[in-house]
Amino acid sequence: MLKDVLDTNLDVVFCGTAKGKASALKGFYYAGPGNKFYSILCQTGFTPHKLDPKECYEINKYNIGLTDLVHTEFGNDKEISNGSYEVESFIIKMEKYQPKYIAFNSKKAASFVLGYQGKTTQIKYGLQEKNIGESKLFVLPSTSGNARRFWNENYWLELKQLIAQA
């Protein structure tokens, strides 16, 4: 099981659906060879260099946090059972840590927190109208290699600009 990488006064907490198979095996967030997470963090200026997945537990030093909505299962979104989404405990954690932004690294994760129970057609990328406490919500295209057809780095750039202005 991957532990949350959370702290107070973070600019953003990235929230995925669940760990993928490579992350579950290696014990690090976004560890799959086709995952763009650490590349896009560097490209958009969230980190000064491309991190290795092994550095995920030190990511707070860049004012970034990491968590998932599902801690009891792993795999692709379609392999995760709807009953395993831990929305209540996620909201409690976010109210405790209060990052400036909570960025969902998939529409599926966002759909459960926004009340759409997995219906991703209801979710639009970008800044959302709902907040959790003072934390603004933002939906990003997934960095998973399985989601390449939905990839658009412009949303990542937009999030970085919003954080810079906050």
MDAnalysis code that builds the backbone (N, CA, C; Angstrom):
import MDAnalysis as mda
import numpy as np

u = mda.Universe.empty(498, n_residues=166, atom_resindex=np.repeat(np.arange(166), 3), trajectory=True)
u.add_TopologyAttr("name", ["N", "CA", "C"] * 166)
u.add_TopologyAttr("resid", np.arange(1, 167))
u.add_TopologyAttr("resname", ["MET", "LEU", "LYS", "ASP", "VAL", "LEU", "ASP", "THR", "ASN", "LEU", "ASP", "VAL", "VAL", "PHE", "CYS", "GLY", "THR", "ALA", "LYS", "GLY", "LYS", "ALA", "SER", "ALA", "LEU", "LYS", "GLY", "PHE", "TYR", "TYR", "ALA", "GLY", "PRO", "GLY", "ASN", "LYS", "PHE", "TYR", "SER", "ILE", "LEU", "CYS", "GLN", "THR", "GLY", "PHE", "THR", "PRO", "HIS", "LYS", "LEU", "ASP", "PRO", "LYS", "GLU", "CYS", "TYR", "GLU", "ILE", "ASN", "LYS", "TYR", "ASN", "ILE", "GLY", "LEU", "THR", "ASP", "LEU", "VAL", "HIS", "THR", "GLU", "PHE", "GLY", "ASN", "ASP", "LYS", "GLU", "ILE", "SER", "ASN", "GLY", "SER", "TYR", "GLU", "VAL", "GLU", "SER", "PHE", "ILE", "ILE", "LYS", "MET", "GLU", "LYS", "TYR", "GLN", "PRO", "LYS", "TYR", "ILE", "ALA", "PHE", "ASN", "SER", "LYS", "LYS", "ALA", "ALA", "SER", "PHE", "VAL", "LEU", "GLY", "TYR", "GLN", "GLY", "LYS", "THR", "THR", "GLN", "ILE", "LYS", "TYR", "GLY", "LEU", "GLN", "GLU", "LYS", "ASN", "ILE", "GLY", "GLU", "SER", "LYS", "LEU", "PHE", "VAL", "LEU", "PRO", "SER", "THR", "SER", "GLY", "ASN", "ALA", "ARG", "ARG", "PHE", "TRP", "ASN", "GLU", "ASN", "TYR", "TRP", "LEU", "GLU", "LEU", "LYS", "GLN", "LEU", "ILE", "ALA", "GLN", "ALA"])
u.atoms.positions = np.array([
    [0.843, -1.187, 0.000],
    [0.000, 0.000, 0.000],
    [0.885, 1.246, 0.000],
    [0.544, 2.203, -0.849],
    [1.260, 3.470, -0.868],
    [0.691, 4.365, 0.222],
    [1.575, 5.014, 0.950],
    [1.096, 5.937, 1.968],
    [0.906, 7.317, 1.350],
    [-0.027, 8.074, 1.914],
    [-0.240, 9.447, 1.470],
    [1.026, 10.253, 1.701],
    [1.264, 11.205, 0.814],
    [2.385, 12.131, 0.968],
    [1.747, 13.511, 1.125],
    [1.381, 13.835, 2.357],
    [0.625, 15.049, 2.637],
    [1.299, 15.869, 3.727],
    [1.052, 17.158, 3.685],
    [1.551, 18.087, 4.685],
    [0.664, 19.333, 4.603],
    [0.846, 20.236, 5.533],
    [0.101, 21.498, 5.487],
    [0.830, 22.485, 4.578],
    [0.142, 23.533, 4.171],
    [0.697, 24.617, 3.356],
    [1.203, 24.168, 1.992],
    [0.566, 23.171, 1.405],
    [0.951, 22.723, 0.069],
    [0.231, 23.554, -0.994],
    [0.884, 23.752, -2.115],
    [0.242, 24.427, -3.240],
    [-0.820, 23.527, -3.869],
    [-0.489, 22.235, -3.980],
    [-1.388, 21.310, -4.667],
    [-1.208, 19.896, -4.130],
    [-2.314, 19.189, -4.049],
    [-2.295, 17.752, -3.794],
    [-2.854, 17.090, -5.044],
    [-2.049, 16.235, -5.659],
    [-2.494, 15.472, -6.809],
    [-3.155, 14.203, -6.304],
    [-4.372, 13.962, -6.771],
    [-5.145, 12.810, -6.339],
    [-5.466, 11.926, -7.532],
    [-4.963, 10.703, -7.493],
    [-5.283, 9.727, -8.522],
    [-6.440, 8.858, -8.085],
    [-6.843, 7.976, -8.970],
    [-7.902, 7.029, -8.626],
    [-7.346, 5.979, -7.673],
    [-6.375, 5.213, -8.155],
    [-5.748, 4.143, -7.375],
    [-4.369, 3.901, -7.966],
    [-3.536, 3.245, -7.208],
    [-2.204, 2.945, -7.734],
    [-2.334, 1.951, -8.888],
    [-1.489, 2.146, -9.885],
    [-1.432, 1.199, -10.986],
    [-0.627, -0.028, -10.573],
    [-0.569, -0.992, -11.456],
    [0.139, -2.241, -11.141],
    [1.614, -2.005, -10.855],
    [2.279, -1.175, -11.653],
    [3.702, -0.911, -11.438],
    [3.924, -0.211, -10.101],
    [3.073, 0.734, -9.765],
    [3.205, 1.435, -8.478],
    [2.982, 0.482, -7.318],
    [2.013, -0.409, -7.456],
    [1.740, -1.383, -6.394],
    [2.947, -2.302, -6.189],
    [3.575, -2.713, -7.276],
    [4.734, -3.608, -7.190],
    [5.973, -2.904, -6.636],
    [6.192, -1.667, -7.085],
    [7.414, -0.945, -6.716],
    [7.280, -0.140, -5.433],
    [6.036, 0.220, -5.047],
    [5.828, 0.987, -3.831],
    [6.002, 2.488, -3.986],
    [5.895, 2.982, -5.228],
    [6.062, 4.410, -5.491],
    [4.932, 4.910, -6.388],
    [4.504, 6.131, -6.144],
    [3.459, 6.735, -6.978],
    [3.939, 6.905, -8.413],
    [3.035, 6.680, -9.356],
    [3.247, 6.916, -10.785],
    [4.522, 6.242, -11.295],
    [4.707, 4.993, -10.937],
    [5.943, 4.258, -11.249],
    [5.905, 3.542, -12.599],
    [4.787, 3.520, -13.278],
    [4.705, 2.845, -14.570],
    [5.577, 3.517, -15.610],
    [6.237, 2.749, -16.464],
    [7.164, 3.331, -17.446],
    [6.482, 4.270, -18.441],
    [5.196, 4.087, -18.697],
    [4.498, 4.957, -19.641],
    [3.804, 6.141, -19.001],
    [3.924, 6.300, -17.687],
    [3.229, 7.381, -17.000],
    [3.992, 8.696, -17.174],
    [3.272, 9.761, -17.523],
    [3.866, 11.071, -17.799],
    [3.944, 11.980, -16.572],
    [3.555, 11.490, -15.396],
    [3.409, 12.362, -14.234],
    [4.664, 13.174, -13.927],
    [5.787, 12.530, -13.748],
    [6.999, 13.260, -13.352],
    [7.548, 14.114, -14.495],
    [7.335, 13.681, -15.729],
    [7.756, 14.490, -16.879],
    [6.970, 15.790, -16.944],
    [5.636, 15.702, -16.783],
    [4.821, 16.911, -16.895],
    [5.058, 17.840, -15.699],
    [5.347, 17.289, -14.530],
    [5.678, 18.161, -13.394],
    [6.896, 19.013, -13.716],
    [7.892, 18.409, -14.322],
    [9.109, 19.147, -14.686],
    [8.833, 20.127, -15.828],
    [8.159, 19.654, -16.866],
    [7.882, 20.505, -18.037],
    [7.090, 21.752, -17.683],
    [6.212, 21.649, -16.712],
    [5.356, 22.785, -16.360],
    [5.899, 23.597, -15.182],
    [7.048, 23.212, -14.656],
    [7.691, 24.001, -13.610],
    [7.265, 23.690, -12.187],
    [6.534, 22.608, -11.983],
    [6.198, 22.212, -10.608],
    [7.449, 21.720, -9.873],
    [8.352, 21.080, -10.610],
    [9.616, 20.610, -10.040],
    [10.756, 21.117, -10.922],
    [11.949, 21.335, -10.335],
    [13.069, 21.880, -11.106],
    [13.729, 20.867, -12.039],
    [13.495, 19.598, -11.793],
    [14.019, 18.535, -12.657],
    [13.024, 17.371, -12.628],
    [13.202, 16.443, -13.555],
    [12.301, 15.294, -13.589],
    [12.638, 14.369, -12.425],
    [11.658, 14.176, -11.556],
    [11.843, 13.287, -10.416],
    [11.743, 11.837, -10.858],
    [12.365, 10.992, -10.100],
    [12.228, 9.555, -10.262],
    [11.091, 9.117, -9.335],
    [10.298, 8.114, -9.710],
    [9.231, 7.679, -8.806],
    [9.725, 7.394, -7.376],
    [10.968, 6.968, -7.220],
    [11.519, 6.685, -5.889],
    [11.550, 7.932, -5.005],
    [11.488, 9.112, -5.631],
    [11.528, 10.373, -4.879],
    [10.138, 10.845, -4.452],
    [9.115, 10.044, -4.697],
    [7.744, 10.509, -4.437],
    [7.511, 10.879, -2.977],
    [8.176, 10.217, -2.060],
    [7.934, 10.499, -0.642],
    [8.662, 11.757, -0.164],
    [9.408, 12.401, -1.056],
    [10.087, 13.663, -0.746],
    [9.469, 14.832, -1.505],
    [8.339, 14.601, -2.169],
    [7.761, 15.595, -3.066],
    [7.194, 16.808, -2.331],
    [6.947, 16.679, -1.018],
    [6.426, 17.822, -0.253],
    [7.361, 19.025, -0.316],
    [8.663, 18.789, -0.513],
    [9.602, 19.922, -0.552],
    [9.357, 20.838, -1.754],
    [8.553, 20.379, -2.703],
    [8.152, 21.207, -3.845],
    [6.730, 21.740, -3.663],
    [6.214, 21.676, -2.443],
    [4.844, 22.111, -2.109],
    [3.784, 21.297, -2.829],
    [4.094, 20.027, -3.050],
    [3.205, 19.091, -3.728],
    [2.898, 17.941, -2.779],
    [1.648, 17.474, -2.797],
    [1.255, 16.277, -2.063],
    [0.678, 15.241, -3.011],
    [0.629, 14.002, -2.540],
    [0.118, 12.895, -3.352],
    [-0.824, 12.023, -2.536],
    [-1.915, 11.613, -3.141],
    [-2.828, 10.654, -2.536],
    [-3.657, 10.008, -3.634],
    [-4.428, 9.006, -3.254],
    [-5.374, 8.346, -4.154],
    [-6.718, 8.264, -3.445],
    [-7.761, 8.027, -4.214],
    [-9.092, 7.833, -3.630],
    [-9.337, 6.387, -3.227],
    [-8.570, 5.466, -3.792],
    [-8.727, 4.046, -3.502],
    [-7.410, 3.523, -2.945],
    [-7.474, 2.943, -1.759],
    [-6.262, 2.404, -1.131],
    [-6.302, 0.886, -0.991],
    [-7.433, 0.261, -1.301],
    [-7.576, -1.178, -1.073],
    [-7.456, -2.004, -2.348],
    [-7.410, -1.370, -3.509],
    [-7.293, -2.058, -4.790],
    [-6.260, -1.337, -5.641],
    [-5.794, -2.018, -6.690],
    [-4.895, -1.369, -7.632],
    [-5.241, -1.816, -9.038],
    [-4.776, -1.036, -10.016],
    [-5.031, -1.356, -11.417],
    [-5.575, -0.157, -12.166],
    [-6.040, -0.407, -13.379],
    [-6.642, 0.650, -14.194],
    [-7.993, 1.044, -13.610],
    [-8.446, 2.242, -13.953],
    [-9.734, 2.732, -13.439],
    [-10.855, 1.720, -13.628],
    [-10.903, 1.088, -14.799],
    [-12.002, 0.162, -15.093],
    [-11.942, -1.107, -14.241],
    [-10.800, -1.368, -13.609],
    [-10.640, -2.551, -12.764],
    [-11.001, -2.290, -11.302],
    [-11.250, -1.050, -10.956],
    [-11.512, -0.661, -9.569],
    [-13.018, -0.697, -9.308],
    [-13.420, -1.356, -8.249],
    [-14.854, -1.431, -7.933],
    [-15.343, -0.104, -7.348],
    [-16.541, 0.276, -7.718],
    [-17.101, 1.553, -7.280],
    [-17.182, 1.675, -5.762],
    [-17.373, 0.574, -5.069],
    [-17.484, 0.605, -3.614],
    [-16.174, 0.855, -2.884],
    [-15.070, 0.864, -3.603],
    [-13.771, 1.035, -2.939],
    [-13.301, 2.494, -2.880],
    [-14.062, 3.407, -3.445],
    [-13.688, 4.824, -3.408],
    [-13.937, 5.386, -2.015],
    [-12.901, 5.940, -1.413],
    [-12.952, 6.425, -0.025],
    [-13.143, 7.944, -0.003],
    [-14.284, 8.396, -0.497],
    [-14.534, 9.826, -0.665],
    [-14.588, 10.552, 0.681],
    [-15.308, 9.997, 1.641],
    [-15.429, 10.671, 2.941],
    [-14.080, 10.880, 3.610],
    [-13.260, 9.837, 3.664],
    [-11.956, 9.976, 4.320],
    [-11.046, 10.918, 3.529],
    [-11.194, 10.937, 2.204],
    [-10.428, 11.874, 1.379],
    [-10.804, 13.314, 1.734],
    [-12.090, 13.594, 1.825],
    [-12.548, 14.954, 2.144],
    [-12.053, 15.368, 3.528],
    [-12.113, 14.467, 4.484],
    [-11.612, 14.763, 5.837],
    [-10.123, 15.108, 5.790],
    [-9.348, 14.331, 5.023],
    [-7.902, 14.607, 4.884],
    [-7.665, 15.973, 4.257],
    [-8.414, 16.283, 3.200],
    [-8.198, 17.555, 2.516],
    [-8.620, 18.733, 3.391],
    [-9.672, 18.564, 4.179],
    [-10.069, 19.628, 5.109],
    [-9.011, 19.820, 6.187],
    [-8.339, 18.768, 6.566],
    [-7.261, 18.861, 7.561],
    [-6.041, 19.580, 6.985],
    [-5.608, 19.204, 5.784],
    [-4.366, 19.746, 5.219],
    [-4.558, 21.034, 4.431],
    [-5.744, 21.252, 3.868],
    [-6.102, 22.478, 3.153],
    [-5.063, 22.959, 2.141],
    [-4.738, 22.147, 1.135],
    [-3.858, 22.666, 0.075],
    [-4.583, 23.765, -0.691],
    [-3.830, 24.599, -1.389],
    [-4.471, 25.636, -2.200],
    [-5.348, 25.001, -3.278],
    [-4.818, 23.943, -3.922],
    [-5.538, 23.246, -4.974],
    [-5.501, 21.743, -4.729],
    [-6.565, 21.080, -5.129],
    [-6.618, 19.626, -5.199],
    [-6.805, 19.322, -6.676],
    [-5.833, 18.633, -7.241],
    [-5.858, 18.342, -8.672],
    [-6.062, 16.849, -8.882],
    [-7.147, 16.506, -9.529],
    [-7.443, 15.110, -9.812],
    [-6.743, 14.693, -11.087],
    [-5.964, 13.622, -10.993],
    [-5.215, 13.122, -12.132],
    [-6.052, 12.077, -12.889],
    [-7.337, 12.337, -12.966],
    [-8.255, 11.535, -13.782],
    [-9.672, 12.047, -13.563],
    [-10.481, 11.940, -14.608],
    [-11.888, 12.302, -14.485],
    [-12.615, 11.339, -13.548],
    [-12.179, 10.074, -13.531],
    [-12.862, 9.062, -12.721],
    [-12.776, 9.434, -11.243],
    [-11.594, 9.769, -10.761],
    [-11.444, 10.164, -9.358],
    [-12.303, 11.392, -9.065],
    [-12.227, 12.382, -9.930],
    [-13.004, 13.609, -9.734],
    [-14.500, 13.320, -9.701],
    [-14.953, 12.388, -10.522],
    [-16.393, 12.118, -10.603],
    [-16.966, 11.635, -9.272],
    [-16.179, 10.882, -8.522],
    [-16.678, 10.403, -7.228],
    [-16.715, 11.535, -6.203],
    [-15.700, 12.369, -6.182],
    [-15.663, 13.476, -5.222],
    [-16.720, 14.525, -5.564],
    [-16.981, 14.722, -6.844],
    [-17.964, 15.722, -7.264],
    [-19.392, 15.190, -7.250],
    [-19.572, 13.925, -6.863],
    [-20.911, 13.380, -6.698],
    [-21.499, 12.691, -7.914],
    [-20.696, 12.389, -8.928],
    [-21.207, 11.764, -10.145],
    [-20.993, 10.251, -10.186],
    [-20.505, 9.670, -9.109],
    [-20.400, 8.214, -8.950],
    [-19.781, 7.488, -10.140],
    [-18.697, 8.039, -10.660],
    [-17.989, 7.365, -11.740],
    [-18.404, 7.759, -13.136],
    [-19.408, 8.604, -13.270],
    [-19.870, 9.034, -14.594],
    [-18.972, 10.177, -15.082],
    [-17.985, 9.828, -15.863],
    [-16.976, 10.810, -16.282],
    [-17.480, 11.763, -17.350],
    [-18.578, 11.434, -18.036],
    [-19.096, 12.338, -19.062],
    [-19.609, 13.632, -18.446],
    [-19.882, 13.614, -17.147],
    [-20.365, 14.808, -16.445],
    [-19.220, 15.748, -16.043],
    [-17.997, 15.298, -16.203],
    [-16.832, 16.041, -15.710],
    [-16.121, 16.744, -16.858],
    [-15.794, 17.990, -16.647],
    [-14.998, 18.769, -17.600],
    [-13.615, 19.006, -16.986],
    [-12.613, 19.052, -17.823],
    [-11.265, 19.361, -17.344],
    [-11.204, 20.827, -16.907],
    [-10.283, 21.114, -16.005],
    [-10.058, 22.480, -15.570],
    [-10.594, 22.750, -14.179],
    [-10.679, 24.026, -13.857],
    [-11.130, 24.489, -12.549],
    [-12.614, 24.167, -12.366],
    [-12.963, 23.656, -11.198],
    [-14.337, 23.275, -10.893],
    [-14.996, 24.359, -10.036],
    [-16.319, 24.346, -9.974],
    [-17.044, 25.318, -9.161],
    [-17.035, 24.949, -7.682],
    [-16.921, 23.664, -7.382],
    [-16.949, 23.189, -6.003],
    [-15.559, 23.287, -5.366],
    [-15.535, 23.548, -4.074],
    [-14.303, 23.532, -3.272],
    [-14.442, 22.486, -2.185],
    [-13.327, 22.118, -1.592],
    [-13.332, 21.350, -0.343],
    [-12.685, 22.274, 0.674],
    [-13.488, 22.811, 1.573],
    [-12.983, 23.843, 2.473],
    [-12.549, 25.028, 1.629],
    [-11.321, 25.471, 1.815],
    [-10.773, 26.577, 1.024],
    [-10.016, 26.074, -0.210],
    [-9.866, 24.768, -0.340],
    [-9.107, 24.194, -1.462],
    [-9.941, 24.190, -2.738],
    [-9.368, 24.755, -3.794],
    [-10.020, 24.752, -5.096],
    [-9.773, 23.392, -5.767],
    [-10.731, 22.952, -6.573],
    [-10.635, 21.666, -7.255],
    [-10.350, 21.870, -8.738],
    [-9.473, 21.039, -9.263],
    [-9.053, 21.134, -10.657],
    [-8.963, 19.714, -11.208],
    [-9.484, 19.497, -12.412],
    [-9.435, 18.177, -13.038],
    [-8.458, 18.209, -14.204],
    [-7.543, 17.248, -14.180],
    [-6.494, 17.136, -15.187],
    [-6.675, 15.866, -16.018],
    [-6.191, 15.880, -17.252],
    [-6.144, 14.627, -18.004],
    [-5.164, 13.676, -17.309],
    [-5.510, 12.416, -17.267],
    [-4.674, 11.421, -16.608],
    [-3.308, 11.311, -17.278],
    [-2.294, 11.109, -16.465],
    [-0.935, 10.910, -16.981],
    [-0.655, 9.448, -17.308],
    [-1.599, 8.569, -17.047],
    [-1.428, 7.144, -17.318],
    [-1.189, 6.894, -18.805],
    [-0.326, 5.955, -19.092],
    [-0.096, 5.569, -20.480],
    [-1.358, 5.058, -21.153],
    [-2.301, 4.524, -20.371],
    [-3.561, 4.017, -20.915],
    [-4.511, 5.136, -21.331],
    [-4.216, 6.362, -20.942],
    [-5.115, 7.488, -21.235],
    [-4.529, 8.445, -22.265],
    [-3.583, 8.004, -23.053],
    [-2.892, 8.882, -24.003],
    [-3.837, 9.626, -24.960],
    [-4.925, 8.986, -25.342],
    [-5.818, 9.642, -26.309],
    [-6.500, 10.875, -25.729],
    [-6.489, 11.020, -24.412],
    [-7.098, 12.185, -23.764],
    [-6.052, 13.219, -23.335],
    [-4.793, 12.967, -23.628],
    [-3.714, 13.795, -23.099],
    [-3.757, 15.212, -23.660],
    [-3.574, 16.179, -22.766],
    [-3.484, 17.584, -23.152],
    [-2.739, 18.308, -22.038],
    [-1.510, 18.689, -22.318],
    [-0.696, 19.325, -21.274],
    [-1.148, 20.745, -20.944],
    [-2.021, 21.344, -21.758],
    [-2.461, 22.722, -21.512],
    [-3.158, 22.872, -20.162],
    [-3.878, 21.855, -19.732],
    [-4.540, 21.932, -18.421],
    [-3.509, 21.954, -17.285],
    [-2.414, 21.242, -17.472],
    [-1.339, 21.251, -16.472],
    [-0.685, 22.630, -16.406],
    [-0.499, 23.252, -17.561],
    [0.053, 24.611, -17.611],
    [-0.908, 25.601, -16.950],
    [-2.197, 25.447, -17.207],
    [-3.199, 26.326, -16.597],
    [-3.183, 26.207, -15.076],
    [-3.112, 24.980, -14.574],
    [-3.051, 24.786, -13.123],
    [-1.816, 25.461, -12.541],
    [-0.685, 25.298, -13.178],
    [0.554, 25.915, -12.690],
    [0.411, 27.440, -12.649],
    [-0.213, 28.017, -13.650],
    [-0.423, 29.478, -13.682],
    [-1.354, 29.924, -12.565],
    [-2.419, 29.180, -12.317],
    [-3.339, 29.530, -11.233],
    [-2.634, 29.488, -9.885],
    [-1.809, 28.494, -9.671],
    [-1.070, 28.376, -8.418],
    [-0.093, 29.533, -8.264],
    [0.564, 29.902, -9.335],
    [1.523, 31.019, -9.308],
    [0.828, 32.333, -8.952],
    [-0.436, 32.473, -9.352],
    [-1.201, 33.694, -9.071],
    [-1.851, 33.699, -7.700],
    [-1.910, 32.550, -7.068],
    [-2.607, 32.436, -5.767],
    [-1.840, 33.107, -4.652],
])
